């Protein structure tokens, strides 16, 4: 995204099957640098909600064991 091609970067990100923390960080940084702060915040919130969902699922699995 160094060239400011947010559309291509987002397409590549969306196709990625291994979205690690550094991948999310790079995408959010690129969005912020390219004046798309709201999208970066939305992505952060999405990550946070997904993490909470996984934690709740794990707790349910423990209780059912």
JODATA-V96020 format. One record per residue. N is the residue number from 1. RES is the residue in one letter. SS is DSSP state (@ for helix, = for strand, . for the rest). PSI is psi as a letter, one per 30 degrees, with the letter a starting at -180 (999 if undefined). OMEGA is omega in whole degrees, 0 to 359 (999 if undefined). Layout:
# JODATA-V96020
N,RES,SS,PSI,OMEGA
N,RES,SS,PSI,OMEGA
This chain:
# JODATA-V96020
1,X,.,g,180
2,X,.,f,181
3,X,.,g,179
4,X,.,g,181
5,X,.,i,183
6,X,@,e,182
7,X,@,e,179
8,X,@,e,179
9,X,@,e,179
10,X,@,e,179
11,X,@,e,178
12,X,@,e,179
13,X,@,e,181
14,X,@,e,180
15,X,@,f,183
16,X,.,k,179
17,X,.,f,179
18,X,.,i,181
19,X,.,j,180
20,X,.,l,179
21,X,@,e,178
22,X,@,e,179
23,X,@,e,176
24,X,@,e,180
25,X,@,e,179
26,X,@,e,180
27,X,@,e,180
28,X,@,e,177
29,X,@,e,179
30,X,@,e,178
31,X,@,e,181
32,X,@,e,180
33,X,@,e,183
34,X,.,h,173
35,X,.,h,177
36,X,.,h,184
37,X,@,e,181
38,X,@,e,179
39,X,@,e,177
40,X,@,e,178
41,X,@,e,177
42,X,@,e,179
43,X,@,e,178
44,X,@,e,180
45,X,@,e,178
46,X,@,e,178
47,X,@,e,182
48,X,@,e,179
49,X,@,e,178
50,X,@,e,179
51,X,@,e,178
52,X,@,e,179
53,X,@,e,179
54,X,@,e,179
55,X,@,e,179
56,X,@,e,179
57,X,@,e,179
58,X,@,e,179
59,X,@,e,178
60,X,@,e,179
61,X,@,e,179
62,X,@,e,181
63,X,@,e,181
64,X,@,f,182
65,X,.,999,999
